[in-house]
Amino acid sequence: MKILLITLAVLLSNTYEWQIMSGNGPEPRYINQMVYANNRLIIYGGKNGDNKGFDDLWEWKNGKWNSLGNGATKRWDHGYAYMGNYDQIFIFGGRTFKNIQGKEERVDLNDNWIYKNEEWEKLEINSPDPRSSHSVVYYQNKQQVILFGGRNKDEIFGDTWSFDGTKWNKLEVFGPAKRYGHTLTYNSVSKTIYLFGGYDGNKLLNDIWAFDGENWTELESKKKPSPRMAHTMQFDNKGNAVLFGGWDDSNSVSDELWFWTNDEWKICYIELAPQARLSCSIGYDKSNNEFILFGGSTGFNGQFLPETWKLSLTKNKRH
């Protein structure tokens, strides 16, 4: 059998299955971002070479990619969230190339952009410090985007910010240690934001934290993924999250697939699966109850990957 039984107690009657999808789509890349908006998944930006960043926008709908044209500016490692109550996509920061004295240099950004009604608008507002490798997520309960962490050439951040659609507000709360390369994801069932992993400048991390809009709480699990960064993580609409890949403490890319459910980590083994990678993007397609994974790289100086994979829940075949 190519599909192996998942060890999750709540899913004993089902299995998950990876399937590679065919068809044309975005160029190979990593450090792009994906959100679900208006019954489709939308990716923006990314990078696939020393001097090539992207500003293109693509939608995944009805099992294929469609180009939506170009976006704000070329960037990668940015914050990207769909603000559902506002029906708009929000982008903050990231990295881009800038010509400085005749040489292309990487520059960290702190600009803010809105994509709504197929138009881009730059917001001229006070913002957190320039940064990349941070993470943002839309917290529906308070109709705010929450930002945590990131880095620039001078500093690694451990700050928490909220954006209400017009202005940023720094939240003076005790929480996770400074880091970058982590994930923030929203659980619509528990109405909680979860943070996992990252790198603090000295070591990789594998702690998991929950944020309720007011306070951070560190959670414990008997078993958990090894410390890692540049992984991808996303919740479905039933309160279960999947985590895939990343750069782990074995000093290599990972091909592990983990599930977070009922406040516990469980690993899942599937024979046919994507190869190990870091900095790919994943989104949950609510319309079809499946996760879509795109791109990534086989290492920090590795091969950029072009595939689109689907992870779907299927009924367990009994023999």
C-alpha positions, 0 to 999 in steps of 0.5 A: 500500500502506498498510503499508510495509516495515520496514527492520529486517534481522531483519524483512525478511519481515514488516511492522508494521501499526497498527489503530485499535480500536473500542469503549468504554473509559477516558475520554480521558487522558494520563500513565497507565501500562500493564502486562501481568499474567496474560494481560491489559494493565492501565492505572491512573490518568492525568489529562485536565484542570486538576482531573481525575485518575483512580484507575480500573483497566481491563483490555484482554483479548480485544480490548476494555476492561473496568472493574476498578473504582477503585484506590488514589488519584487520580494521574498520572505515577506509577511502575507495574510488575507484579512477576511473581514476586509476582503483584502490581502495584506503584505508587510516587509520582506526582502528585495534587491536594490542597486546600491552604488552599482551593486545589487544588494539585499535590502529588508523592507517595512512597507505595507501593501493592500490588494483588493478588487484586483488593485494594489495600494501602498499604505503610507503609515508608521511601521515596525522596523524593516525585517524579513523571515517574520510571520504574520497571520490574520486573527479573525476574532479581533479583525487584526493581523498579528506579526511576530519576530523576524530579522534584518542585518542588525537585529533578530526580533522577538516583538508582537505587533497588531495591524487593524487595517489602518495602523500598527500597534506594538503589543507589550506582552511576554512571549516567545524568544526572538527568532526568525524562520518560524510559522504563525498559523490560525486555528479557526476552531479554538480561535487561537494563533499558534507559533512553532519553531524558528532560529534564534541566531544560535540554535534551532527551536521546536517550541510551540506557543498559543496566542489568544489576542492578549497573552502568549502561552507555551504548550507542551507535547510528549512528542514533537518535531525536531528543532527546525526553521523554514518549515511550513504549517497550516490548519484545516477547518477542523482544528488540525494542523499539518507541518512539513519540511524545513531545515532541522537540527540534523543540518539538513532539509526534512521530508517529515510530515507532522500533525498537530491535533488536540494539543499533541504532535503526531508524525505521519508516514506516507510512502509517496510524498514530496522530497525533502525541502525548505521554504515551500508554501502551503495553503488549505483549500476549504472548498475541497478539504485539501492542502496545496503545497508549492515550490521550495528548495532542496537546501539553502543553496539547493535546487528550486522546485517547481512541483505542486502537491495536493494532500487530501484526506481519503477513506481508509481502504480495509483489507 
